[in-house]
Amino acid sequence: MRRRPPLVAATLAAFVAGAGLLVPFEKTVTLVAGVLLLLAFVVLGVFAIANPEYLARVPDDSEAPR
């Protein structure tokens, strides 16, 4: 099984924590923290996807859309 890079783990953790704070609570502090964590999720996700190793890899034929 392939290990996930730490950046991907941080991205998933930011999403889970942000959604966990945003959905069940109604206080301003938790809403702001949830929105900030979801914004962090977007930023971390962009950096996780747009890394040079991921962009430089050559896809094989099994990954091609049909």
PDBQT receptor file of N, H, CA, C and O in Angstrom, charges set to zero:
ATOM      1  N   MET A   1       0.841  -1.186   0.000  1.00  0.00    +0.000 N 
ATOM      2  CA  MET A   1       0.000   0.000   0.000  1.00  0.00    +0.000 C 
ATOM      3  C   MET A   1       0.882   1.244   0.000  1.00  0.00    +0.000 C 
ATOM      4  O   MET A   1       1.851   1.325   0.755  1.00  0.00    +0.000 OA
ATOM      5  N   ARG A   2       0.548   2.199  -0.837  1.00  0.00    +0.000 N 
ATOM      6  H   ARG A   2      -0.239   2.133  -1.450  1.00  0.00    +0.000 HD
ATOM      7  CA  ARG A   2       1.332   3.420  -0.969  1.00  0.00    +0.000 C 
ATOM      8  C   ARG A   2       0.989   4.411   0.124  1.00  0.00    +0.000 C 
ATOM      9  O   ARG A   2      -0.186   4.613   0.430  1.00  0.00    +0.000 OA
ATOM     10  N   ARG A   3       2.006   5.036   0.720  1.00  0.00    +0.000 N 
ATOM     11  H   ARG A   3       2.960   4.872   0.471  1.00  0.00    +0.000 HD
ATOM     12  CA  ARG A   3       1.781   6.035   1.760  1.00  0.00    +0.000 C 
ATOM     13  C   ARG A   3       1.441   7.366   1.135  1.00  0.00    +0.000 C 
ATOM     14  O   ARG A   3       1.966   7.724   0.080  1.00  0.00    +0.000 OA
ATOM     15  N   ARG A   4       0.555   8.102   1.795  1.00  0.00    +0.000 N 
ATOM     16  H   ARG A   4       0.129   7.811   2.651  1.00  0.00    +0.000 HD
ATOM     17  CA  ARG A   4       0.208   9.441   1.328  1.00  0.00    +0.000 C 
ATOM     18  C   ARG A   4       1.260  10.431   1.809  1.00  0.00    +0.000 C 
ATOM     19  O   ARG A   4       1.762  10.299   2.925  1.00  0.00    +0.000 OA
ATOM     20  N   PRO A   5       1.600  11.415   0.992  1.00  0.00    +0.000 N 
ATOM     21  CA  PRO A   5       2.529  12.455   1.447  1.00  0.00    +0.000 C 
ATOM     22  C   PRO A   5       1.904  13.251   2.602  1.00  0.00    +0.000 C 
ATOM     23  O   PRO A   5       0.680  13.314   2.715  1.00  0.00    +0.000 OA
ATOM     24  N   PRO A   6       2.730  13.853   3.452  1.00  0.00    +0.000 N 
ATOM     25  CA  PRO A   6       2.204  14.617   4.590  1.00  0.00    +0.000 C 
ATOM     26  C   PRO A   6       1.284  15.769   4.165  1.00  0.00    +0.000 C 
ATOM     27  O   PRO A   6       0.352  16.112   4.892  1.00  0.00    +0.000 OA
ATOM     28  N   LEU A   7       1.534  16.358   3.013  1.00  0.00    +0.000 N 
ATOM     29  H   LEU A   7       2.291  16.079   2.422  1.00  0.00    +0.000 HD
ATOM     30  CA  LEU A   7       0.694  17.457   2.550  1.00  0.00    +0.000 C 
ATOM     31  C   LEU A   7      -0.722  16.984   2.254  1.00  0.00    +0.000 C 
ATOM     32  O   LEU A   7      -1.685  17.703   2.522  1.00  0.00    +0.000 OA
ATOM     33  N   VAL A   8      -0.855  15.803   1.712  1.00  0.00    +0.000 N 
ATOM     34  H   VAL A   8      -0.073  15.219   1.494  1.00  0.00    +0.000 HD
ATOM     35  CA  VAL A   8      -2.182  15.254   1.429  1.00  0.00    +0.000 C 
ATOM     36  C   VAL A   8      -2.914  14.951   2.739  1.00  0.00    +0.000 C 
ATOM     37  O   VAL A   8      -4.116  15.188   2.860  1.00  0.00    +0.000 OA
ATOM     38  N   ALA A   9      -2.179  14.430   3.703  1.00  0.00    +0.000 N 
ATOM     39  H   ALA A   9      -1.203  14.238   3.604  1.00  0.00    +0.000 HD
ATOM     40  CA  ALA A   9      -2.787  14.149   5.006  1.00  0.00    +0.000 C 
ATOM     41  C   ALA A   9      -3.241  15.445   5.679  1.00  0.00    +0.000 C 
ATOM     42  O   ALA A   9      -4.314  15.485   6.282  1.00  0.00    +0.000 OA
ATOM     43  N   ALA A  10      -2.434  16.505   5.580  1.00  0.00    +0.000 N 
ATOM     44  H   ALA A  10      -1.563  16.473   5.090  1.00  0.00    +0.000 HD
ATOM     45  CA  ALA A  10      -2.814  17.800   6.154  1.00  0.00    +0.000 C 
ATOM     46  C   ALA A  10      -4.028  18.380   5.430  1.00  0.00    +0.000 C 
ATOM     47  O   ALA A  10      -4.877  19.017   6.054  1.00  0.00    +0.000 OA
ATOM     48  N   THR A  11      -4.111  18.166   4.131  1.00  0.00    +0.000 N 
ATOM     49  H   THR A  11      -3.421  17.649   3.624  1.00  0.00    +0.000 HD
ATOM     50  CA  THR A  11      -5.255  18.645   3.352  1.00  0.00    +0.000 C 
ATOM     51  C   THR A  11      -6.540  17.955   3.808  1.00  0.00    +0.000 C 
ATOM     52  O   THR A  11      -7.562  18.607   4.025  1.00  0.00    +0.000 OA
ATOM     53  N   LEU A  12      -6.479  16.652   3.949  1.00  0.00    +0.000 N 
ATOM     54  H   LEU A  12      -5.650  16.122   3.772  1.00  0.00    +0.000 HD
ATOM     55  CA  LEU A  12      -7.665  15.907   4.403  1.00  0.00    +0.000 C 
ATOM     56  C   LEU A  12      -8.043  16.273   5.831  1.00  0.00    +0.000 C 
ATOM     57  O   LEU A  12      -9.226  16.366   6.159  1.00  0.00    +0.000 OA
ATOM     58  N   ALA A  13      -7.042  16.480   6.680  1.00  0.00    +0.000 N 
ATOM     59  H   ALA A  13      -6.082  16.405   6.413  1.00  0.00    +0.000 HD
ATOM     60  CA  ALA A  13      -7.317  16.868   8.065  1.00  0.00    +0.000 C 
ATOM     61  C   ALA A  13      -7.965  18.244   8.139  1.00  0.00    +0.000 C 
ATOM     62  O   ALA A  13      -8.858  18.461   8.957  1.00  0.00    +0.000 OA
ATOM     63  N   ALA A  14      -7.528  19.177   7.296  1.00  0.00    +0.000 N 
ATOM     64  H   ALA A  14      -6.802  19.001   6.631  1.00  0.00    +0.000 HD
ATOM     65  CA  ALA A  14      -8.123  20.517   7.269  1.00  0.00    +0.000 C 
ATOM     66  C   ALA A  14      -9.582  20.441   6.829  1.00  0.00    +0.000 C 
ATOM     67  O   ALA A  14     -10.426  21.164   7.359  1.00  0.00    +0.000 OA
ATOM     68  N   PHE A  15      -9.886  19.571   5.865  1.00  0.00    +0.000 N 
ATOM     69  H   PHE A  15      -9.200  18.984   5.435  1.00  0.00    +0.000 HD
ATOM     70  CA  PHE A  15     -11.262  19.429   5.413  1.00  0.00    +0.000 C 
ATOM     71  C   PHE A  15     -12.156  18.854   6.511  1.00  0.00    +0.000 C 
ATOM     72  O   PHE A  15     -13.244  19.365   6.776  1.00  0.00    +0.000 OA
ATOM     73  N   VAL A  16     -11.682  17.793   7.134  1.00  0.00    +0.000 N 
ATOM     74  H   VAL A  16     -10.798  17.378   6.919  1.00  0.00    +0.000 HD
ATOM     75  CA  VAL A  16     -12.484  17.136   8.174  1.00  0.00    +0.000 C 
ATOM     76  C   VAL A  16     -12.701  18.079   9.356  1.00  0.00    +0.000 C 
ATOM     77  O   VAL A  16     -13.814  18.182   9.871  1.00  0.00    +0.000 OA
ATOM     78  N   ALA A  17     -11.644  18.767   9.787  1.00  0.00    +0.000 N 
ATOM     79  H   ALA A  17     -10.740  18.683   9.369  1.00  0.00    +0.000 HD
ATOM     80  CA  ALA A  17     -11.781  19.697  10.914  1.00  0.00    +0.000 C 
ATOM     81  C   ALA A  17     -12.662  20.885  10.548  1.00  0.00    +0.000 C 
ATOM     82  O   ALA A  17     -13.476  21.320  11.363  1.00  0.00    +0.000 OA
ATOM     83  N   GLY A  18     -12.514  21.416   9.334  1.00  0.00    +0.000 N 
ATOM     84  H   GLY A  18     -11.854  21.062   8.673  1.00  0.00    +0.000 HD
ATOM     85  CA  GLY A  18     -13.331  22.549   8.903  1.00  0.00    +0.000 C 
ATOM     86  C   GLY A  18     -14.799  22.195   8.797  1.00  0.00    +0.000 C 
ATOM     87  O   GLY A  18     -15.659  22.945   9.259  1.00  0.00    +0.000 OA
ATOM     88  N   ALA A  19     -15.088  21.061   8.195  1.00  0.00    +0.000 N 
ATOM     89  H   ALA A  19     -14.389  20.452   7.820  1.00  0.00    +0.000 HD
ATOM     90  CA  ALA A  19     -16.485  20.629   8.095  1.00  0.00    +0.000 C 
ATOM     91  C   ALA A  19     -17.035  20.285   9.467  1.00  0.00    +0.000 C 
ATOM     92  O   ALA A  19     -18.204  20.539   9.755  1.00  0.00    +0.000 OA
ATOM     93  N   GLY A  20     -16.197  19.710  10.309  1.00  0.00    +0.000 N 
ATOM     94  H   GLY A  20     -15.247  19.503  10.075  1.00  0.00    +0.000 HD
ATOM     95  CA  GLY A  20     -16.630  19.360  11.655  1.00  0.00    +0.000 C 
ATOM     96  C   GLY A  20     -16.966  20.570  12.507  1.00  0.00    +0.000 C 
ATOM     97  O   GLY A  20     -17.854  20.501  13.356  1.00  0.00    +0.000 OA
ATOM     98  N   LEU A  21     -16.271  21.670  12.294  1.00  0.00    +0.000 N 
ATOM     99  H   LEU A  21     -15.549  21.726  11.604  1.00  0.00    +0.000 HD
ATOM    100  CA  LEU A  21     -16.579  22.892  13.034  1.00  0.00    +0.000 C 
ATOM    101  C   LEU A  21     -17.716  23.687  12.396  1.00  0.00    +0.000 C 
ATOM    102  O   LEU A  21     -18.483  24.348  13.096  1.00  0.00    +0.000 OA
ATOM    103  N   LEU A  22     -17.821  23.625  11.101  1.00  0.00    +0.000 N 
ATOM    104  H   LEU A  22     -17.197  23.088  10.533  1.00  0.00    +0.000 HD
ATOM    105  CA  LEU A  22     -18.779  24.466  10.396  1.00  0.00    +0.000 C 
ATOM    106  C   LEU A  22     -20.209  23.930  10.488  1.00  0.00    +0.000 C 
ATOM    107  O   LEU A  22     -21.149  24.704  10.669  1.00  0.00    +0.000 OA
ATOM    108  N   VAL A  23     -20.376  22.641  10.366  1.00  0.00    +0.000 N 
ATOM    109  H   VAL A  23     -19.612  22.012  10.219  1.00  0.00    +0.000 HD
ATOM    110  CA  VAL A  23     -21.714  22.076  10.242  1.00  0.00    +0.000 C 
ATOM    111  C   VAL A  23     -22.507  22.053  11.558  1.00  0.00    +0.000 C 
ATOM    112  O   VAL A  23     -23.620  22.580  11.581  1.00  0.00    +0.000 OA
ATOM    113  N   PRO A  24     -21.995  21.471  12.655  1.00  0.00    +0.000 N 
ATOM    114  CA  PRO A  24     -22.876  21.292  13.817  1.00  0.00    +0.000 C 
ATOM    115  C   PRO A  24     -22.981  22.486  14.764  1.00  0.00    +0.000 C 
ATOM    116  O   PRO A  24     -23.848  22.491  15.638  1.00  0.00    +0.000 OA
ATOM    117  N   PHE A  25     -22.133  23.483  14.618  1.00  0.00    +0.000 N 
ATOM    118  H   PHE A  25     -21.429  23.479  13.909  1.00  0.00    +0.000 HD
ATOM    119  CA  PHE A  25     -22.117  24.589  15.576  1.00  0.00    +0.000 C 
ATOM    120  C   PHE A  25     -22.619  25.880  14.942  1.00  0.00    +0.000 C 
ATOM    121  O   PHE A  25     -22.555  26.040  13.724  1.00  0.00    +0.000 OA
ATOM    122  N   GLU A  26     -23.122  26.804  15.768  1.00  0.00    +0.000 N 
ATOM    123  H   GLU A  26     -23.174  26.674  16.758  1.00  0.00    +0.000 HD
ATOM    124  CA  GLU A  26     -23.657  28.064  15.249  1.00  0.00    +0.000 C 
ATOM    125  C   GLU A  26     -22.978  29.297  15.834  1.00  0.00    +0.000 C 
ATOM    126  O   GLU A  26     -23.353  30.417  15.486  1.00  0.00    +0.000 OA
ATOM    127  N   LYS A  27     -21.998  29.129  16.705  1.00  0.00    +0.000 N 
ATOM    128  H   LYS A  27     -21.694  28.220  16.988  1.00  0.00    +0.000 HD
ATOM    129  CA  LYS A  27     -21.286  30.270  17.283  1.00  0.00    +0.000 C 
ATOM    130  C   LYS A  27     -20.396  30.901  16.218  1.00  0.00    +0.000 C 
ATOM    131  O   LYS A  27     -19.906  30.218  15.318  1.00  0.00    +0.000 OA
ATOM    132  N   THR A  28     -20.196  32.195  16.331  1.00  0.00    +0.000 N 
ATOM    133  H   THR A  28     -20.593  32.749  17.063  1.00  0.00    +0.000 HD
ATOM    134  CA  THR A  28     -19.387  32.923  15.352  1.00  0.00    +0.000 C 
ATOM    135  C   THR A  28     -17.960  32.405  15.305  1.00  0.00    +0.000 C 
ATOM    136  O   THR A  28     -17.376  32.271  14.230  1.00  0.00    +0.000 OA
ATOM    137  N   VAL A  29     -17.402  32.115  16.467  1.00  0.00    +0.000 N 
ATOM    138  H   VAL A  29     -17.877  32.224  17.341  1.00  0.00    +0.000 HD
ATOM    139  CA  VAL A  29     -16.013  31.655  16.522  1.00  0.00    +0.000 C 
ATOM    140  C   VAL A  29     -15.837  30.335  15.779  1.00  0.00    +0.000 C 
ATOM    141  O   VAL A  29     -14.870  30.172  15.036  1.00  0.00    +0.000 OA
ATOM    142  N   THR A  30     -16.747  29.402  15.966  1.00  0.00    +0.000 N 
ATOM    143  H   THR A  30     -17.534  29.534  16.570  1.00  0.00    +0.000 HD
ATOM    144  CA  THR A  30     -16.623  28.114  15.292  1.00  0.00    +0.000 C 
ATOM    145  C   THR A  30     -16.903  28.234  13.794  1.00  0.00    +0.000 C 
ATOM    146  O   THR A  30     -16.300  27.523  12.989  1.00  0.00    +0.000 OA
ATOM    147  N   LEU A  31     -17.808  29.122  13.425  1.00  0.00    +0.000 N 
ATOM    148  H   LEU A  31     -18.298  29.698  14.079  1.00  0.00    +0.000 HD
ATOM    149  CA  LEU A  31     -18.063  29.333  11.994  1.00  0.00    +0.000 C 
ATOM    150  C   LEU A  31     -16.846  29.929  11.297  1.00  0.00    +0.000 C 
ATOM    151  O   LEU A  31     -16.485  29.510  10.198  1.00  0.00    +0.000 OA
ATOM    152  N   VAL A  32     -16.216  30.911  11.945  1.00  0.00    +0.000 N 
ATOM    153  H   VAL A  32     -16.510  31.251  12.838  1.00  0.00    +0.000 HD
ATOM    154  CA  VAL A  32     -15.017  31.530  11.363  1.00  0.00    +0.000 C 
ATOM    155  C   VAL A  32     -13.888  30.511  11.275  1.00  0.00    +0.000 C 
ATOM    156  O   VAL A  32     -13.192  30.435  10.262  1.00  0.00    +0.000 OA
ATOM    157  N   ALA A  33     -13.705  29.724  12.344  1.00  0.00    +0.000 N 
ATOM    158  H   ALA A  33     -14.270  29.786  13.167  1.00  0.00    +0.000 HD
ATOM    159  CA  ALA A  33     -12.659  28.703  12.325  1.00  0.00    +0.000 C 
ATOM    160  C   ALA A  33     -12.934  27.659  11.240  1.00  0.00    +0.000 C 
ATOM    161  O   ALA A  33     -12.007  27.216  10.561  1.00  0.00    +0.000 OA
ATOM    162  N   GLY A  34     -14.194  27.264  11.072  1.00  0.00    +0.000 N 
ATOM    163  H   GLY A  34     -14.947  27.623  11.623  1.00  0.00    +0.000 HD
ATOM    164  CA  GLY A  34     -14.545  26.302  10.032  1.00  0.00    +0.000 C 
ATOM    165  C   GLY A  34     -14.285  26.830   8.641  1.00  0.00    +0.000 C 
ATOM    166  O   GLY A  34     -13.765  26.109   7.789  1.00  0.00    +0.000 OA
ATOM    167  N   VAL A  35     -14.638  28.077   8.401  1.00  0.00    +0.000 N 
ATOM    168  H   VAL A  35     -15.059  28.663   9.093  1.00  0.00    +0.000 HD
ATOM    169  CA  VAL A  35     -14.400  28.677   7.080  1.00  0.00    +0.000 C 
ATOM    170  C   VAL A  35     -12.904  28.802   6.812  1.00  0.00    +0.000 C 
ATOM    171  O   VAL A  35     -12.450  28.535   5.700  1.00  0.00    +0.000 OA
ATOM    172  N   LEU A  36     -12.140  29.205   7.818  1.00  0.00    +0.000 N 
ATOM    173  H   LEU A  36     -12.509  29.422   8.722  1.00  0.00    +0.000 HD
ATOM    174  CA  LEU A  36     -10.685  29.321   7.642  1.00  0.00    +0.000 C 
ATOM    175  C   LEU A  36     -10.048  27.960   7.375  1.00  0.00    +0.000 C 
ATOM    176  O   LEU A  36      -9.135  27.849   6.557  1.00  0.00    +0.000 OA
ATOM    177  N   LEU A  37     -10.520  26.944   8.053  1.00  0.00    +0.000 N 
ATOM    178  H   LEU A  37     -11.261  27.034   8.718  1.00  0.00    +0.000 HD
ATOM    179  CA  LEU A  37      -9.982  25.603   7.797  1.00  0.00    +0.000 C 
ATOM    180  C   LEU A  37     -10.373  25.096   6.407  1.00  0.00    +0.000 C 
ATOM    181  O   LEU A  37      -9.588  24.398   5.765  1.00  0.00    +0.000 OA
ATOM    182  N   LEU A  38     -11.560  25.433   5.941  1.00  0.00    +0.000 N 
ATOM    183  H   LEU A  38     -12.198  26.000   6.463  1.00  0.00    +0.000 HD
ATOM    184  CA  LEU A  38     -11.937  25.034   4.579  1.00  0.00    +0.000 C 
ATOM    185  C   LEU A  38     -11.146  25.812   3.531  1.00  0.00    +0.000 C 
ATOM    186  O   LEU A  38     -10.830  25.271   2.471  1.00  0.00    +0.000 OA
ATOM    187  N   LEU A  39     -10.826  27.059   3.809  1.00  0.00    +0.000 N 
ATOM    188  H   LEU A  39     -11.082  27.499   4.670  1.00  0.00    +0.000 HD
ATOM    189  CA  LEU A  39      -9.942  27.810   2.904  1.00  0.00    +0.000 C 
ATOM    190  C   LEU A  39      -8.539  27.200   2.902  1.00  0.00    +0.000 C 
ATOM    191  O   LEU A  39      -7.898  27.107   1.856  1.00  0.00    +0.000 OA
ATOM    192  N   ALA A  40      -8.072  26.790   4.076  1.00  0.00    +0.000 N 
ATOM    193  H   ALA A  40      -8.594  26.866   4.926  1.00  0.00    +0.000 HD
ATOM    194  CA  ALA A  40      -6.780  26.111   4.156  1.00  0.00    +0.000 C 
ATOM    195  C   ALA A  40      -6.817  24.802   3.360  1.00  0.00    +0.000 C 
ATOM    196  O   ALA A  40      -5.829  24.429   2.728  1.00  0.00    +0.000 OA
ATOM    197  N   PHE A  41      -7.945  24.116   3.394  1.00  0.00    +0.000 N 
ATOM    198  H   PHE A  41      -8.748  24.419   3.908  1.00  0.00    +0.000 HD
ATOM    199  CA  PHE A  41      -8.116  22.888   2.611  1.00  0.00    +0.000 C 
ATOM    200  C   PHE A  41      -7.937  23.163   1.115  1.00  0.00    +0.000 C 
ATOM    201  O   PHE A  41      -7.277  22.395   0.415  1.00  0.00    +0.000 OA
ATOM    202  N   VAL A  42      -8.518  24.246   0.635  1.00  0.00    +0.000 N 
ATOM    203  H   VAL A  42      -9.054  24.870   1.204  1.00  0.00    +0.000 HD
ATOM    204  CA  VAL A  42      -8.402  24.584  -0.787  1.00  0.00    +0.000 C 
ATOM    205  C   VAL A  42      -6.951  24.908  -1.141  1.00  0.00    +0.000 C 
ATOM    206  O   VAL A  42      -6.431  24.424  -2.147  1.00  0.00    +0.000 OA
ATOM    207  N   VAL A  43      -6.303  25.722  -0.319  1.00  0.00    +0.000 N 
ATOM    208  H   VAL A  43      -6.726  26.116   0.498  1.00  0.00    +0.000 HD
ATOM    209  CA  VAL A  43      -4.916  26.114  -0.599  1.00  0.00    +0.000 C 
ATOM    210  C   VAL A  43      -3.990  24.904  -0.542  1.00  0.00    +0.000 C 
ATOM    211  O   VAL A  43      -3.162  24.712  -1.433  1.00  0.00    +0.000 OA
ATOM    212  N   LEU A  44      -4.124  24.089   0.500  1.00  0.00    +0.000 N 
ATOM    213  H   LEU A  44      -4.796  24.245   1.224  1.00  0.00    +0.000 HD
ATOM    214  CA  LEU A  44      -3.288  22.894   0.611  1.00  0.00    +0.000 C 
ATOM    215  C   LEU A  44      -3.565  21.918  -0.527  1.00  0.00    +0.000 C 
ATOM    216  O   LEU A  44      -2.649  21.261  -1.023  1.00  0.00    +0.000 OA
ATOM    217  N   GLY A  45      -4.819  21.825  -0.937  1.00  0.00    +0.000 N 
ATOM    218  H   GLY A  45      -5.563  22.359  -0.534  1.00  0.00    +0.000 HD
ATOM    219  CA  GLY A  45      -5.159  20.945  -2.052  1.00  0.00    +0.000 C 
ATOM    220  C   GLY A  45      -4.513  21.378  -3.349  1.00  0.00    +0.000 C 
ATOM    221  O   GLY A  45      -4.069  20.541  -4.135  1.00  0.00    +0.000 OA
ATOM    222  N   VAL A  46      -4.458  22.677  -3.580  1.00  0.00    +0.000 N 
ATOM    223  H   VAL A  46      -4.819  23.357  -2.942  1.00  0.00    +0.000 HD
ATOM    224  CA  VAL A  46      -3.793  23.183  -4.791  1.00  0.00    +0.000 C 
ATOM    225  C   VAL A  46      -2.317  22.833  -4.760  1.00  0.00    +0.000 C 
ATOM    226  O   VAL A  46      -1.761  22.394  -5.767  1.00  0.00    +0.000 OA
ATOM    227  N   PHE A  47      -1.676  23.023  -3.612  1.00  0.00    +0.000 N 
ATOM    228  H   PHE A  47      -2.127  23.380  -2.794  1.00  0.00    +0.000 HD
ATOM    229  CA  PHE A  47      -0.256  22.690  -3.517  1.00  0.00    +0.000 C 
ATOM    230  C   PHE A  47      -0.024  21.183  -3.583  1.00  0.00    +0.000 C 
ATOM    231  O   PHE A  47       1.010  20.747  -4.088  1.00  0.00    +0.000 OA
ATOM    232  N   ALA A  48      -0.944  20.395  -3.096  1.00  0.00    +0.000 N 
ATOM    233  H   ALA A  48      -1.785  20.749  -2.686  1.00  0.00    +0.000 HD
ATOM    234  CA  ALA A  48      -0.794  18.937  -3.159  1.00  0.00    +0.000 C 
ATOM    235  C   ALA A  48      -0.932  18.431  -4.595  1.00  0.00    +0.000 C 
ATOM    236  O   ALA A  48      -0.246  17.488  -4.990  1.00  0.00    +0.000 OA
ATOM    237  N   ILE A  49      -1.812  19.052  -5.369  1.00  0.00    +0.000 N 
ATOM    238  H   ILE A  49      -2.368  19.818  -5.047  1.00  0.00    +0.000 HD
ATOM    239  CA  ILE A  49      -2.016  18.616  -6.749  1.00  0.00    +0.000 C 
ATOM    240  C   ILE A  49      -0.962  19.190  -7.685  1.00  0.00    +0.000 C 
ATOM    241  O   ILE A  49      -0.500  18.494  -8.589  1.00  0.00    +0.000 OA
ATOM    242  N   ALA A  50      -0.577  20.435  -7.490  1.00  0.00    +0.000 N 
ATOM    243  H   ALA A  50      -0.953  21.001  -6.756  1.00  0.00    +0.000 HD
ATOM    244  CA  ALA A  50       0.309  21.123  -8.426  1.00  0.00    +0.000 C 
ATOM    245  C   ALA A  50       1.776  21.009  -8.023  1.00  0.00    +0.000 C 
ATOM    246  O   ALA A  50       2.531  21.967  -8.189  1.00  0.00    +0.000 OA
ATOM    247  N   ASN A  51       2.195  19.859  -7.497  1.00  0.00    +0.000 N 
ATOM    248  H   ASN A  51       1.581  19.081  -7.362  1.00  0.00    +0.000 HD
ATOM    249  CA  ASN A  51       3.609  19.706  -7.201  1.00  0.00    +0.000 C 
ATOM    250  C   ASN A  51       4.334  19.215  -8.449  1.00  0.00    +0.000 C 
ATOM    251  O   ASN A  51       3.708  18.590  -9.305  1.00  0.00    +0.000 OA
ATOM    252  N   PRO A  52       5.615  19.476  -8.579  1.00  0.00    +0.000 N 
ATOM    253  CA  PRO A  52       6.340  19.116  -9.806  1.00  0.00    +0.000 C 
ATOM    254  C   PRO A  52       6.335  17.614 -10.105  1.00  0.00    +0.000 C 
ATOM    255  O   PRO A  52       6.258  17.223 -11.269  1.00  0.00    +0.000 OA
ATOM    256  N   GLU A  53       6.416  16.772  -9.080  1.00  0.00    +0.000 N 
ATOM    257  H   GLU A  53       6.479  17.089  -8.133  1.00  0.00    +0.000 HD
ATOM    258  CA  GLU A  53       6.424  15.329  -9.338  1.00  0.00    +0.000 C 
ATOM    259  C   GLU A  53       5.114  14.864  -9.966  1.00  0.00    +0.000 C 
ATOM    260  O   GLU A  53       5.117  14.039 -10.881  1.00  0.00    +0.000 OA
ATOM    261  N   TYR A  54       4.008  15.388  -9.480  1.00  0.00    +0.000 N 
ATOM    262  H   TYR A  54       4.006  16.057  -8.737  1.00  0.00    +0.000 HD
ATOM    263  CA  TYR A  54       2.700  14.996 -10.011  1.00  0.00    +0.000 C 
ATOM    264  C   TYR A  54       2.513  15.519 -11.434  1.00  0.00    +0.000 C 
ATOM    265  O   TYR A  54       1.989  14.808 -12.291  1.00  0.00    +0.000 OA
ATOM    266  N   LEU A  55       2.935  16.746 -11.687  1.00  0.00    +0.000 N 
ATOM    267  H   LEU A  55       3.361  17.323 -10.990  1.00  0.00    +0.000 HD
ATOM    268  CA  LEU A  55       2.743  17.325 -13.013  1.00  0.00    +0.000 C 
ATOM    269  C   LEU A  55       3.698  16.761 -14.051  1.00  0.00    +0.000 C 
ATOM    270  O   LEU A  55       3.380  16.775 -15.240  1.00  0.00    +0.000 OA
ATOM    271  N   ALA A  56       4.869  16.260 -13.636  1.00  0.00    +0.000 N 
ATOM    272  H   ALA A  56       5.127  16.249 -12.671  1.00  0.00    +0.000 HD
ATOM    273  CA  ALA A  56       5.865  15.769 -14.579  1.00  0.00    +0.000 C 
ATOM    274  C   ALA A  56       5.666  14.311 -14.952  1.00  0.00    +0.000 C 
ATOM    275  O   ALA A  56       6.294  13.835 -15.898  1.00  0.00    +0.000 OA
ATOM    276  N   ARG A  57       4.817  13.592 -14.244  1.00  0.00    +0.000 N 
ATOM    277  H   ARG A  57       4.308  13.979 -13.475  1.00  0.00    +0.000 HD
ATOM    278  CA  ARG A  57       4.682  12.171 -14.536  1.00  0.00    +0.000 C 
ATOM    279  C   ARG A  57       3.984  11.960 -15.868  1.00  0.00    +0.000 C 
ATOM    280  O   ARG A  57       3.140  12.751 -16.290  1.00  0.00    +0.000 OA
ATOM    281  N   VAL A  58       4.355  10.892 -16.500  1.00  0.00    +0.000 N 
ATOM    282  H   VAL A  58       5.041  10.249 -16.157  1.00  0.00    +0.000 HD
ATOM    283  CA  VAL A  58       3.784  10.542 -17.801  1.00  0.00    +0.000 C 
ATOM    284  C   VAL A  58       2.671   9.522 -17.552  1.00  0.00    +0.000 C 
ATOM    285  O   VAL A  58       2.931   8.439 -17.027  1.00  0.00    +0.000 OA
ATOM    286  N   PRO A  59       1.434   9.861 -17.924  1.00  0.00    +0.000 N 
ATOM    287  CA  PRO A  59       0.352   8.910 -17.714  1.00  0.00    +0.000 C 
ATOM    288  C   PRO A  59       0.475   7.733 -18.676  1.00  0.00    +0.000 C 
ATOM    289  O   PRO A  59       0.873   7.906 -19.828  1.00  0.00    +0.000 OA
ATOM    290  N   ASP A  60       0.137   6.551 -18.206  1.00  0.00    +0.000 N 
ATOM    291  H   ASP A  60      -0.186   6.411 -17.270  1.00  0.00    +0.000 HD
ATOM    292  CA  ASP A  60       0.133   5.407 -19.095  1.00  0.00    +0.000 C 
ATOM    293  C   ASP A  60      -1.249   5.258 -19.731  1.00  0.00    +0.000 C 
ATOM    294  O   ASP A  60      -2.167   6.016 -19.419  1.00  0.00    +0.000 OA
ATOM    295  N   ASP A  61      -1.385   4.309 -20.593  1.00  0.00    +0.000 N 
ATOM    296  H   ASP A  61      -0.639   3.693 -20.847  1.00  0.00    +0.000 HD
ATOM    297  CA  ASP A  61      -2.641   4.151 -21.345  1.00  0.00    +0.000 C 
ATOM    298  C   ASP A  61      -3.818   3.773 -20.460  1.00  0.00    +0.000 C 
ATOM    299  O   ASP A  61      -4.965   4.016 -20.834  1.00  0.00    +0.000 OA
ATOM    300  N   SER A  62      -3.563   3.182 -19.290  1.00  0.00    +0.000 N 
ATOM    301  H   SER A  62      -2.631   2.985 -18.986  1.00  0.00    +0.000 HD
ATOM    302  CA  SER A  62      -4.676   2.767 -18.443  1.00  0.00    +0.000 C 
ATOM    303  C   SER A  62      -5.366   3.971 -17.788  1.00  0.00    +0.000 C 
ATOM    304  O   SER A  62      -6.498   3.847 -17.321  1.00  0.00    +0.000 OA
ATOM    305  N   GLU A  63      -4.697   5.137 -17.748  1.00  0.00    +0.000 N 
ATOM    306  H   GLU A  63      -3.777   5.237 -18.128  1.00  0.00    +0.000 HD
ATOM    307  CA  GLU A  63      -5.281   6.322 -17.154  1.00  0.00    +0.000 C 
ATOM    308  C   GLU A  63      -6.019   7.199 -18.167  1.00  0.00    +0.000 C 
ATOM    309  O   GLU A  63      -6.644   8.189 -17.786  1.00  0.00    +0.000 OA
ATOM    310  N   ALA A  64      -5.954   6.850 -19.428  1.00  0.00    +0.000 N 
ATOM    311  H   ALA A  64      -5.446   6.046 -19.737  1.00  0.00    +0.000 HD
ATOM    312  CA  ALA A  64      -6.569   7.663 -20.472  1.00  0.00    +0.000 C 
ATOM    313  C   ALA A  64      -8.091   7.510 -20.429  1.00  0.00    +0.000 C 
ATOM    314  O   ALA A  64      -8.602   6.409 -20.222  1.00  0.00    +0.000 OA
ATOM    315  N   PRO A  65      -8.811   8.617 -20.625  1.00  0.00    +0.000 N 
ATOM    316  CA  PRO A  65     -10.279   8.511 -20.679  1.00  0.00    +0.000 C 
ATOM    317  C   PRO A  65     -10.704   7.794 -21.948  1.00  0.00    +0.000 C 
ATOM    318  O   PRO A  65     -10.037   7.868 -22.980  1.00  0.00    +0.000 OA
ATOM    319  N   ARG A  66     -11.816   7.109 -21.849  1.00  0.00    +0.000 N 
ATOM    320  H   ARG A  66     -12.358   7.049 -21.011  1.00  0.00    +0.000 HD
ATOM    321  CA  ARG A  66     -12.301   6.357 -23.031  1.00  0.00    +0.000 C 
ATOM    322  C   ARG A  66     -13.564   6.955 -23.549  1.00  0.00    +0.000 C 
ATOM    323  O   ARG A  66     -14.121   6.466 -24.531  1.00  0.00    +0.000 OA
TER     324      ARG A  66
